[in-house]
Amino acid sequence: MTVAKHRLYWSRMYACLSFRDIFIGIECLDYPQLLGQPLAIPEGLKPAKVSALSAEAAARGVHQGMNLLDAQRRCPQLQVLRARPERYAEMMLNIIAALRMQICTNIEVVAADRLFLDLSRVQAHFSSARELFARIHEVVAGVLAGCSLALAISGDKTTAKMIACRGEAGTTTVIPPWHSANYLRWLPITDITDSGTVMASFLRRHDIEYCGQMRRIPVADMRRQFGQSGKKLWLMSQGRDPASVSMPSPSRLPVTVTEVKVLPPATTALAQIESALFQCTTRISAKLRQHGLLAVKLRLAVEHKGQQNSREIFLAKPDDEDHSLLALCVQFLREVSTEKRASRVLVAATTCLAENEDHTDPFIRQASFVIMNDLAQYFGDQMTSLVALHQRLKPFGLARWHSNLCRRGSS
């Protein structure tokens, strides 16, 4: 364990937990006979690439993203497992629940295998970083024994994330806030954030490639050029990331969800307008599922030069399905004269709480949304056949997960 000299009672203390091979670890927990064998989990029902693999498979030359047939030729003993996203989500939520009960309640889930803990308020209960590390490992091991975990603690989220993601499995590191800038000094600026094309060209003109070189530009110049995003990048590169752990609250449940799509000037093509409405309804249904809501009324509008042609449609049954909302949009377009031009389309859904859903804990609902979306990137097309997914996750108070979310994850 790498522990720099430090003192507790920092003004801000964040821990980043990065789980390595967690999907393989869950499979070995459920099937102990797989321990010590080269294992791989493909990314979909039609296996093309390796999405997750064990250390034994990596030692034989298999790596993530490799074509599955090439991996089997390189390692004939490789065992290919079918992914179980519902089981992975269940175990991850068990780990999060244990951490909330025994470590701290301020937790931000950023991926299915990575999360942040805000330890600022609980640090006084631990005499040293070694005791804090031991406690976190003990809690995680109580849910998933033998899990490979990279743990990092620092005074800001960016430094903690960089340490955890770049460190090897099983490593634990503390970087005090006054050492963060020195740690990030020789990291490429592109590693901490996606700066975008315009900002990247601006930094290249000033010969800035590493975080430590950002001091050449005053923070006021970055803010003047790129607003708050430029100021935040400057602070992140100096180990002074102002971001805190994001925690949802019940008051954030939206009453109306609105999406707007701007079209090219004077658009008359019906297919183009229909495509814009489809994009709006897709985003609205995703937001409804995120908050465990249903649409009871839909307002559709096509606008051009201040003139608006709109309709309000009451749904016969509260719904959050993409295809149901899109059918209403198609019906609306048939009623609107195609000779009129459109420069903007608007879709607004008046919502209500979904029946038989637990809305008492918005944190669990938000965490489940992030985890399932991330798992859809790993095993998207396998999630379409998980009929029992909602029943497995319902005890945790999760919103419903429909097949259209899974289809978007697999696209």
C-alpha positions as CSV (number, residue, x, y, z in Angstrom):
1,M,0.0,0.0,0.0
2,T,1.3,3.4,-1.0
3,V,0.5,6.0,1.6
4,A,2.1,9.4,1.4
5,K,2.7,11.5,4.6
6,H,-0.6,13.2,5.4
7,R,-2.9,14.3,8.1
8,L,-6.6,13.6,8.3
9,Y,-9.3,16.3,8.7
10,W,-8.8,17.6,5.2
11,S,-11.4,20.2,4.2
12,R,-12.4,17.8,1.4
13,M,-11.6,14.1,1.1
14,Y,-12.7,11.8,-1.7
15,A,-12.2,8.2,-2.4
16,C,-12.4,6.6,-5.8
17,L,-13.1,2.8,-6.0
18,S,-12.3,1.1,-9.3
19,F,-13.3,-2.5,-9.5
20,R,-11.2,-4.6,-11.7
21,D,-12.6,-7.8,-13.4
22,I,-15.7,-7.5,-11.2
23,F,-17.8,-9.4,-13.8
24,I,-15.4,-12.3,-13.7
25,G,-15.3,-12.1,-9.9
26,I,-19.0,-12.4,-9.7
27,E,-19.0,-15.4,-12.0
28,C,-16.3,-17.1,-9.8
29,L,-18.3,-16.3,-6.7
30,D,-21.4,-18.1,-8.1
31,Y,-19.4,-20.9,-9.7
32,P,-16.2,-21.6,-7.6
33,Q,-15.1,-24.3,-10.1
34,L,-14.1,-21.5,-12.5
35,L,-11.4,-20.2,-10.1
36,G,-7.9,-20.2,-11.7
37,Q,-9.2,-20.9,-15.2
38,P,-8.9,-18.6,-18.2
39,L,-12.3,-17.0,-18.6
40,A,-13.8,-14.5,-21.1
41,I,-17.2,-12.8,-21.4
42,P,-18.1,-11.6,-24.9
43,E,-19.9,-8.3,-25.5
44,G,-23.1,-9.7,-27.0
45,L,-25.3,-12.6,-28.1
46,K,-23.3,-12.7,-31.3
47,P,-19.9,-12.7,-29.8
48,A,-17.4,-10.6,-31.7
49,K,-15.1,-9.1,-29.1
50,V,-14.0,-9.9,-25.5
51,S,-15.6,-7.5,-23.1
52,A,-14.2,-8.9,-19.8
53,L,-11.6,-11.5,-19.0
54,S,-9.8,-13.1,-16.1
55,A,-6.1,-12.6,-15.1
56,E,-5.3,-16.2,-16.3
57,A,-6.7,-15.3,-19.8
58,A,-4.7,-12.1,-19.8
59,A,-1.5,-14.0,-18.9
60,R,-2.0,-16.1,-22.1
61,G,-2.2,-13.1,-24.4
62,V,-5.9,-12.4,-24.4
63,H,-6.9,-8.7,-24.0
64,Q,-10.1,-6.7,-23.8
65,G,-11.5,-5.9,-27.3
66,M,-9.8,-8.8,-29.0
67,N,-11.8,-10.8,-31.5
68,L,-13.2,-13.8,-29.7
69,L,-12.1,-16.3,-32.4
70,D,-8.5,-14.9,-32.2
71,A,-8.7,-15.2,-28.4
72,Q,-9.7,-18.8,-28.6
73,R,-6.9,-19.6,-31.1
74,R,-4.4,-17.9,-28.8
75,C,-5.8,-19.7,-25.7
76,P,-7.5,-23.0,-26.6
77,Q,-8.4,-23.5,-22.9
78,L,-10.4,-20.3,-22.8
79,Q,-13.9,-20.7,-21.4
80,V,-16.4,-18.3,-22.8
81,L,-19.2,-17.3,-20.4
82,R,-22.5,-15.7,-21.2
83,A,-23.0,-12.4,-19.5
84,R,-25.5,-12.0,-16.7
85,P,-26.1,-8.2,-16.5
86,E,-28.9,-8.5,-14.0
87,R,-26.7,-10.4,-11.6
88,Y,-23.8,-7.8,-12.0
89,A,-26.2,-4.9,-11.3
90,E,-27.6,-6.8,-8.2
91,M,-24.1,-7.4,-6.8
92,M,-23.0,-3.8,-7.5
93,L,-26.0,-2.4,-5.7
94,N,-25.3,-4.8,-2.8
95,I,-21.8,-3.3,-2.5
96,I,-23.1,0.2,-2.7
97,A,-25.8,-0.5,0.0
98,A,-23.1,-1.9,2.3
99,L,-20.8,1.1,1.8
100,R,-23.7,3.5,2.5
101,M,-24.6,1.6,5.8
102,Q,-21.0,1.2,7.1
103,I,-18.8,3.9,5.6
104,C,-20.7,7.0,4.3
105,T,-24.0,7.9,2.7
106,N,-22.5,10.4,0.1
107,I,-21.7,8.1,-2.8
108,E,-21.7,8.9,-6.5
109,V,-22.0,6.0,-9.0
110,V,-20.3,7.0,-12.3
111,A,-20.1,3.5,-13.9
112,A,-20.9,-0.1,-13.3
113,D,-17.4,-0.6,-11.9
114,R,-16.4,2.8,-10.5
115,L,-17.8,5.1,-7.8
116,F,-16.8,8.0,-5.6
117,L,-17.1,8.3,-1.8
118,D,-17.2,11.7,0.0
119,L,-15.3,11.0,3.2
120,S,-15.1,14.6,4.3
121,R,-17.6,14.2,7.2
122,V,-16.6,10.7,8.3
123,Q,-12.8,11.1,8.3
124,A,-12.7,12.0,11.9
125,H,-13.9,8.5,12.8
126,F,-10.7,6.9,11.5
127,S,-7.3,7.3,13.1
128,S,-5.3,6.7,9.9
129,A,-5.6,6.1,6.2
130,R,-4.6,2.5,6.8
131,E,-7.6,2.0,9.1
132,L,-9.9,3.6,6.5
133,F,-8.5,1.5,3.7
134,A,-8.9,-1.7,5.8
135,R,-12.5,-0.8,6.6
136,I,-13.5,-0.2,3.0
137,H,-11.8,-3.4,1.8
138,E,-13.6,-5.3,4.6
139,V,-17.0,-3.9,3.6
140,V,-16.4,-4.8,-0.1
141,A,-15.1,-8.2,0.7
142,G,-18.1,-8.9,2.9
143,V,-20.3,-8.7,-0.3
144,L,-17.8,-9.9,-3.0
145,A,-14.9,-11.8,-1.6
146,G,-11.7,-11.8,-3.6
147,C,-12.7,-8.7,-5.6
148,S,-9.8,-6.9,-7.3
149,L,-10.1,-3.3,-6.2
150,A,-8.0,-0.2,-6.9
151,L,-8.6,2.4,-4.2
152,A,-7.4,6.0,-4.1
153,I,-8.0,8.9,-1.7
154,S,-7.3,12.5,-2.4
155,G,-8.6,16.0,-1.8
156,D,-10.4,16.2,-5.2
157,K,-12.2,13.8,-7.5
158,T,-9.9,14.2,-10.5
159,T,-6.8,13.2,-8.7
160,A,-8.6,10.3,-7.0
161,K,-9.9,9.1,-10.3
162,M,-6.6,9.3,-12.0
163,I,-4.8,7.3,-9.3
164,A,-7.5,4.6,-9.1
165,C,-7.8,4.2,-12.9
166,R,-4.1,4.1,-13.6
167,G,-3.2,2.0,-10.5
168,E,-3.0,-1.8,-10.6
169,A,-5.6,-4.0,-9.0
170,G,-5.1,-4.4,-5.3
171,T,-3.3,-1.0,-4.9
172,T,-4.3,1.6,-2.3
173,T,-2.9,5.1,-2.5
174,V,-3.3,8.4,-0.6
175,I,-2.4,11.7,-2.2
176,P,-2.9,14.7,0.2
177,P,-4.4,17.8,-1.4
178,W,-1.0,19.7,-1.2
179,H,0.6,16.9,-3.4
180,S,-2.1,16.6,-6.0
181,A,-0.7,19.2,-8.4
182,N,2.7,17.5,-8.3
183,Y,1.1,14.1,-9.0
184,L,-0.8,15.4,-12.0
185,R,2.1,17.4,-13.3
186,W,3.2,15.0,-16.0
187,L,-0.1,13.5,-16.9
188,P,-1.4,14.4,-20.4
189,I,-4.1,17.0,-20.3
190,T,-6.3,14.8,-22.4
191,D,-6.3,12.1,-19.7
192,I,-8.3,14.1,-17.2
193,T,-11.0,15.3,-19.6
194,D,-12.2,15.6,-23.2
195,S,-11.2,19.2,-23.9
196,G,-13.0,19.4,-27.3
197,T,-11.6,20.4,-30.6
198,V,-11.5,24.2,-30.1
199,M,-10.0,24.0,-26.6
200,A,-7.5,21.4,-27.8
201,S,-6.3,23.6,-30.6
202,F,-6.0,26.5,-28.2
203,L,-3.8,24.5,-25.9
204,R,-1.6,23.3,-28.7
205,R,-1.0,26.8,-29.8
206,H,0.3,27.5,-26.3
207,D,2.4,24.3,-26.3
208,I,0.4,22.8,-23.4
209,E,0.5,19.0,-23.4
210,Y,0.7,18.1,-19.7
211,C,-1.3,19.3,-16.7
212,G,1.7,21.0,-15.1
213,Q,2.1,23.2,-18.2
214,M,-1.4,24.7,-17.7
215,R,0.1,27.2,-15.3
216,R,1.5,29.1,-18.3
217,I,-2.0,30.4,-18.9
218,P,-3.7,32.5,-16.2
219,V,-7.0,31.0,-15.1
220,A,-8.7,34.2,-16.0
221,D,-7.7,33.7,-19.7
222,M,-9.1,30.2,-19.7
223,R,-12.4,31.5,-18.3
224,R,-12.5,34.4,-20.7
225,Q,-12.0,32.0,-23.7
226,F,-14.1,29.0,-22.7
227,G,-16.3,30.1,-19.7
228,Q,-16.8,27.9,-16.7
229,S,-15.5,24.8,-18.6
230,G,-12.2,26.5,-19.2
231,K,-11.9,27.5,-15.6
232,K,-12.8,24.0,-14.4
233,L,-10.2,22.4,-16.7
234,W,-7.5,24.7,-15.3
235,L,-8.4,23.9,-11.7
236,M,-8.6,20.1,-12.4
237,S,-5.1,20.2,-13.9
238,Q,-3.8,21.7,-10.7
239,G,-5.4,19.2,-8.4
240,R,-8.1,21.7,-7.4
241,D,-11.2,20.1,-9.0
242,P,-14.2,22.0,-7.5
243,A,-16.7,19.2,-8.3
244,S,-18.3,17.4,-5.4
245,V,-20.1,14.1,-5.1
246,S,-23.5,14.5,-6.9
247,M,-26.4,13.3,-4.8
248,P,-30.0,13.3,-6.2
249,S,-32.8,14.6,-4.0
250,P,-36.6,13.9,-4.1
251,S,-37.3,17.5,-5.0
252,R,-35.6,17.0,-8.4
253,L,-38.4,14.8,-9.7
254,P,-39.6,16.7,-12.8
255,V,-43.3,17.6,-13.3
256,T,-42.9,18.2,-17.0
257,V,-40.2,16.9,-19.2
258,T,-39.5,18.9,-22.4
259,E,-37.2,18.3,-25.4
260,V,-36.6,20.7,-28.3
261,K,-35.0,19.9,-31.6
262,V,-33.9,22.7,-34.0
263,L,-34.2,21.9,-37.7
264,P,-32.6,23.5,-40.7
265,P,-34.4,26.7,-41.8
266,A,-37.7,26.1,-43.6
267,T,-37.7,22.3,-43.4
268,T,-40.6,20.7,-45.3
269,A,-39.4,17.1,-45.5
270,L,-41.8,15.0,-43.5
271,A,-39.2,12.3,-42.8
272,Q,-36.8,14.9,-41.4
273,I,-39.5,16.3,-39.0
274,E,-40.5,12.8,-38.0
275,S,-36.8,11.9,-37.2
276,A,-36.5,15.1,-35.0
277,L,-39.7,14.1,-33.1
278,F,-38.3,10.6,-32.7
279,Q,-35.1,11.9,-31.1
280,C,-37.1,14.1,-28.7
281,T,-39.3,11.2,-27.6
282,T,-36.3,8.9,-27.2
283,R,-34.7,11.4,-24.8
284,I,-37.9,12.0,-23.0
285,S,-38.6,8.3,-22.4
286,A,-35.0,7.9,-21.1
287,K,-35.6,10.7,-18.6
288,L,-38.9,9.2,-17.5
289,R,-37.3,5.9,-16.8
290,Q,-34.4,7.6,-15.0
291,H,-36.8,9.2,-12.5
292,G,-39.4,6.3,-12.4
293,L,-42.1,8.5,-14.0
294,L,-44.8,7.9,-16.6
295,A,-46.3,10.3,-19.1
296,V,-50.0,11.1,-18.8
297,K,-50.2,14.0,-21.3
298,L,-48.1,14.8,-24.4
299,R,-47.7,18.2,-26.0
300,L,-46.4,18.2,-29.6
301,A,-45.5,21.4,-31.5
302,V,-44.0,22.3,-34.9
303,E,-42.8,25.9,-35.0
304,H,-41.7,28.3,-37.8
305,K,-41.0,32.0,-37.5
306,G,-43.0,32.4,-34.3
307,Q,-46.0,30.5,-35.7
308,Q,-46.8,27.3,-33.8
309,N,-49.0,24.3,-34.7
310,S,-49.4,22.3,-31.6
311,R,-51.6,19.5,-30.1
312,E,-52.2,18.3,-26.6
313,I,-52.8,14.5,-26.4
314,F,-53.9,12.7,-23.3
315,L,-52.6,9.2,-23.1
316,A,-55.2,6.5,-22.6
317,K,-52.7,4.8,-20.2
318,P,-49.7,6.3,-18.5
319,D,-46.6,5.1,-20.4
320,D,-42.9,5.7,-20.9
321,E,-42.3,3.5,-24.0
322,D,-40.5,5.0,-27.0
323,H,-42.7,3.3,-29.6
324,S,-46.0,4.4,-27.8
325,L,-44.9,8.1,-27.7
326,L,-43.6,7.9,-31.3
327,A,-46.9,6.6,-32.5
328,L,-48.6,9.7,-31.2
329,C,-46.0,11.8,-32.9
330,V,-46.7,10.1,-36.3
331,Q,-50.5,10.6,-35.7
332,F,-49.8,14.3,-35.0
333,L,-47.8,14.7,-38.2
334,R,-50.6,13.3,-40.3
335,E,-52.9,16.0,-38.9
336,V,-50.5,18.8,-39.6
337,S,-50.3,20.1,-43.1
338,T,-47.1,19.0,-44.8
339,E,-47.0,22.2,-46.9
340,K,-46.1,24.3,-43.8
341,R,-42.5,24.8,-43.1
342,A,-40.8,23.9,-39.7
343,S,-37.7,25.3,-38.0
344,R,-38.2,23.7,-34.6
345,V,-40.1,20.8,-33.0
346,L,-41.1,20.5,-29.4
347,V,-42.2,17.5,-27.3
348,A,-43.3,18.0,-23.7
349,A,-44.6,15.2,-21.4
350,T,-46.6,15.9,-18.2
351,T,-45.7,13.2,-15.8
352,C,-46.9,11.2,-12.8
353,L,-45.3,8.7,-10.5
354,A,-45.1,5.1,-11.8
355,E,-47.3,2.6,-10.0
356,N,-45.7,-0.1,-7.8
357,E,-42.4,1.8,-7.8
358,D,-40.4,2.8,-4.7
359,H,-39.7,6.5,-4.8
360,T,-38.4,6.9,-1.3
361,D,-34.8,6.6,-2.2
362,P,-33.8,8.6,-5.2
363,F,-30.1,7.6,-4.8
364,I,-30.8,4.0,-5.5
365,R,-32.9,4.9,-8.5
366,Q,-30.2,7.1,-9.9
367,A,-27.5,4.6,-9.2
368,S,-29.4,1.8,-10.9
369,F,-29.9,4.0,-14.0
370,V,-26.2,4.7,-14.3
371,I,-25.3,1.0,-13.7
372,M,-27.8,-0.4,-16.2
373,N,-26.8,2.2,-18.9
374,D,-23.1,1.3,-18.4
375,L,-23.9,-2.4,-18.5
376,A,-25.8,-1.8,-21.8
377,Q,-22.5,-0.6,-23.3
378,Y,-20.8,-3.9,-22.3
379,F,-23.6,-6.4,-23.0
380,G,-26.3,-4.4,-24.8
381,D,-28.0,-7.0,-27.0
382,Q,-27.9,-9.6,-24.2
383,M,-30.2,-7.4,-22.1
384,T,-33.1,-7.7,-24.5
385,S,-33.8,-11.2,-23.4
386,L,-33.7,-10.6,-19.7
387,V,-37.3,-11.1,-18.9
388,A,-36.7,-11.4,-15.1
389,L,-34.5,-8.3,-14.9
390,H,-37.2,-6.1,-13.3
391,Q,-38.2,-8.8,-10.8
392,R,-34.5,-9.3,-9.8
393,L,-33.9,-5.6,-9.2
394,K,-37.4,-4.7,-7.8
395,P,-36.4,-5.3,-4.1
396,F,-33.9,-2.4,-4.5
397,G,-36.6,0.1,-5.4
398,L,-35.5,0.5,-9.0
399,A,-37.5,2.0,-11.8
400,R,-38.6,-0.3,-14.6
401,W,-36.1,-1.3,-17.4
402,H,-37.7,-1.9,-20.7
403,S,-36.3,-3.6,-23.8
404,N,-36.0,-0.3,-25.7
405,L,-33.4,0.9,-23.3
406,C,-31.4,-2.3,-23.9
407,R,-31.8,-1.9,-27.7
408,R,-30.3,1.6,-27.5
409,G,-27.5,0.2,-25.4
410,S,-26.7,-2.4,-28.0
411,S,-26.8,0.0,-31.0
